[in-house]
């Protein structure tokens, strides 16, 4: 799945955690029609990657309400459907919740997806921050 890393900025009330993951595999796209076993494998692996990355910076107490901003960095500037990009991250959000960064993924308020170009390091950065 590639390397992932985690950054933590701030502490306490204005806490912000950024989980950096590889781009989600094609099998996680809502438009993909993979074999059920291939999709299940991709979901399991991506969720585990997000979980392990989130463990390093999970707060002492899980956040109950958090703003989540997903930033995709692609090799090309091709137009992509933002709703599908967000949907492909469902296993990552579950992994972040499994790591207890948030108490429950129902407490995540998703901001619009942002898209950028980085020809050398395609990735997705998921910023989770406490709500004011």
N, C-alpha and C positions, 0 to 999 in steps of 0.2 A: 504494500500500500504506500510505500514511500515514508519519508521522515515527517514527523510533525513536531511542533514545539509549542510551548505555552509561555505567554508573558502575563505578568500581573502588574497593574498600575494602581497606585493608591491603596488605601486601606480604610476600614471602618465604613462610615456611612456612604461615602462617594466611591465605593469599591468598583473596580472595572477589571475584568478578566478577559484576555484575548486568547482564544484557542486557535492555533494555526494548523490546518489539516490539508492533505492533498485534495485535489478536486474530486468530487464524488464520482464513482464509477458509472458508466453508462447504464448499467442495469437498474440504477436507482431513479432514473428519469421517469416521470409519469407517462411519457410517450413511448418508452421502451416496452418491448414485448418479449422479455427473456423467459427462458424455461424457469419454472418456479424454484427449482433447486439453485440455479445460478443467482437468482434474485435473493433468495434466502441467505446464500453464502456472502453476497455483497453487503447485505444489510448487517449481518452478524459482524463482518470484518470492519466495516466503517463505524459501527456503533462502538466496537471495542477500541478502535483507534481513538475516537473522541473521548471515551471513558478514560483510557490510560493517559492521554494528554491532559485531561482536566484534573486528574488526581493531584498533580504537582502543585496546583494553585487553588484548590478548593478552599473556600473561606471556613473559618472556625464554625460558623453556623450558616446553613444554606440560606440563600436569598429567597424571599417569598414572592416578590414581584420584581421582575427585571426586564429592562429594555434590551433587545437583542438586535444587533446590526450585523448582517452577513455581507462580507465584501469578497467578491470573486475576482481573481486575477487570472486572465487567460493569455495564451500566447498570441492570439489574434484579436482583432476588433470586431469580429463577426457579431451580428445582433442575435441575442438569445432571449427567450421568454423568461421574464423575472419570476413569474408564478411557478414555473416548472423548476427553476433553480432553487427556489425556497423549498418546494416540495421534496426535492432530491436530498435535502439536508435533514429530513425527519430522523433518520438513524443517528445523526450527529447530535441533534437536540436531545434524543433519548439517552445517549451516552453521557452527555453533560449532566443531565438530571440523575443518571445512575451514580455519577461521581459526587453527587450532593452539592454541586455548585449552586443549583436551585433546588428548592424543596420539591417542586413538581413542575414538569414542563408546561402545565396549564398556566403557570404564573409568568410565562415568557410572553412578552408583547413584542411582536416582530415588526421592525422598521422595514421600509422598502429596501430591496436588494440593490447593492451597488456593484457596478462592473468596471474593471480597470484592465489595462494591458500590462503584462510583465512577461516579456518574451523568454526570459531566462528562468523564472521561478513561478510557474502556474500553481495556484493554491487558493484556498478559501480561508478567510479570517473571520471568526465568529466572536464578536465583542459582546460580552454580557456585563451589564452595569446596573447597579441599584437604581430604582426609580426615586426621584426626589420626593 
